[in-house]
Amino acid sequence: MTYRARVETLYLLGFSLDLVNMFIGTVAYPAIAADLQASVPQLAWIGNAYMLGLTLVIPLGSWLAARLGERRVLCLSLALFSAGAVLAGTAPSIEWLIGWRLLQGLGGGLLIPVGQAMAYRECPPADRARLTARIMAVALLVPALSPTLGGLLVEWGSWRGVLLVSVPLAMVALALAAAWVRPGAPVAVPALDRRGLLLGSLGLSVLLVALSLLAEPGQRMLGAGLLVVATVVLALYARSARLTDHPVLHWSLLRHASLRLAMLVYLLVPGTFIGTQLVATLLLHRQGYGAAAIGGFMLPWAIASACAIATTRHWLPRIGARPLLSAGMGCQAVGIALLIGLPASQPWLPVLAFALMGLGGSLCSSSAQTLAFQTLADAELLPGSALWNLNRQLSFCLAAALLACVLAVLSSVLPAHAFPLTLMLAAGMSLLPMLLLWRLPASSLALRASP
């Protein structure tokens, strides 16, 4: 096996671990609530604590890789992730469980940016569309299969098995990282931007807490207040980052039009689908669809997503990103629009809607994943990966929180039009990146054939 194949395998293994721990736990919540006497907000924080740990540690990836070397960072990250999983799986109370999930997130947060930077650095630009196809295949299969695996573990044993199942895989990844990753050449260690790290971590923490509170009907005023606080703290962080030579996050990389566009696309297309899925679930439930039927609509979504990944791999090097991104945004917007005024007597319509959303979302996410790293130099891949993955984490929260709040407000003032107006907003959000896409010159979206 070539060194490039080893690095790609290790990255995909770490990516799978991250996705499993994001999607597998939800099915265990009722059993956890019964066993640990946990409230609904506490259950929500099982996932939120893991997401918070991931988000907080991502900005440290570049500095730690320079300070310790990529191999040591990966090994330490996997060891911390494994320890957090074992402790979470044996937690005696819900408070300890939430704390150990935070620790697990802190460990897992470095797996993705460091591994992703290594994988793209070893992959020639002409082959990066194929690497992206493999990444997106993992991103499709793992979230689709994880809830089923989690349900079986709960039924056959205990909810603790859901948290412990990733430990053997993490230990395999740890052994492979120690054996496969070459020691990196010594590099200059940049000064750690302590002020930026403090302000950025505080701002992101408050932002994630605010978003979780905004989704709870009785906590929206507190959530709105914390959202203002987060905005102020992040504004202070942005000012501090402009005045330092070595910011904890390299926002200057947004000078690359392709990275800037890719981050916006991921935030507003796959991110909007997460929120739309919540709205659509509530709408379909009101129309009499059962949980199994609503979950079944994700099957055409997954099939269409697989087709989109194969399409992107084949056509992205040939026709470029602009037509694929445009088609993807259009498909998702049309799919969302089909849910407006959805008649309960036509079940084929939500099947078509979810298929279009799967096709459009994956056309955009696959193209954006390749486009994000296309113009970055080797030295920029690690800080660029940190920016990209921070944006990916936030995309899971921002659009969902916004659409949930809009639906709640409209349900109280315009109950008859709440779902149509919310879905219209979601369709419009899916099309917003089109404004930037068609303003960029074709040269900024071209794929390089060589470094």
HELIX and SHEET records of a PDB file:
HELIX    1   1 TYR A    3  PHE A   23  1                                  21    
HELIX    2   2 THR A   26  ALA A   28  5                                   3    
HELIX    3   3 TYR A   29  LEU A   36  1                                   8    
HELIX    4   4 VAL A   40  VAL A   57  1                                  18    
HELIX    5   5 ILE A   58  LEU A   60  5                                   3    
HELIX    6   6 GLY A   61  LEU A   68  1                                   8    
HELIX    7   7 GLU A   70  GLY A   89  1                                  20    
HELIX    8   8 ILE A   94  GLY A  108  1                                  15    
HELIX    9   9 LEU A  111  GLU A  122  1                                  12    
HELIX   10  10 PRO A  125  ASP A  127  5                                   3    
HELIX   11  11 ARG A  128  TRP A  156  1                                  29    
HELIX   12  12 TRP A  159  LEU A  164  1                                   6    
HELIX   13  13 SER A  166  TRP A  180  1                                  15    
HELIX   14  14 ARG A  194  LEU A  214  1                                  21    
HELIX   15  15 PRO A  217  GLN A  219  5                                   3    
HELIX   16  16 ARG A  220  ARG A  242  1                                  23    
HELIX   17  17 TRP A  251  ARG A  255  5                                   5    
HELIX   18  18 ALA A  257  LEU A  268  1                                  12    
HELIX   19  19 PRO A  270  ARG A  286  1                                  17    
HELIX   20  20 ALA A  291  GLY A  296  1                                   6    
HELIX   21  21 MET A  298  ILE A  319  1                                  22    
HELIX   22  22 ALA A  321  LEU A  338  1                                  18    
HELIX   23  23 TRP A  348  ALA A  372  1                                  25    
HELIX   24  24 ASP A  378  GLU A  380  5                                   3    
HELIX   25  25 LEU A  381  SER A  395  1                                  15    
HELIX   26  26 LEU A  398  VAL A  413  1                                  16    
HELIX   27  27 PRO A  415  HIS A  417  5                                   3    
HELIX   28  28 ALA A  418  LEU A  431  1                                  14    
HELIX   29  29 PRO A  433  LEU A  437  1                                   5    
HELIX   30  30 ALA A  442  LEU A  445  5                                   4    
END                                                                             
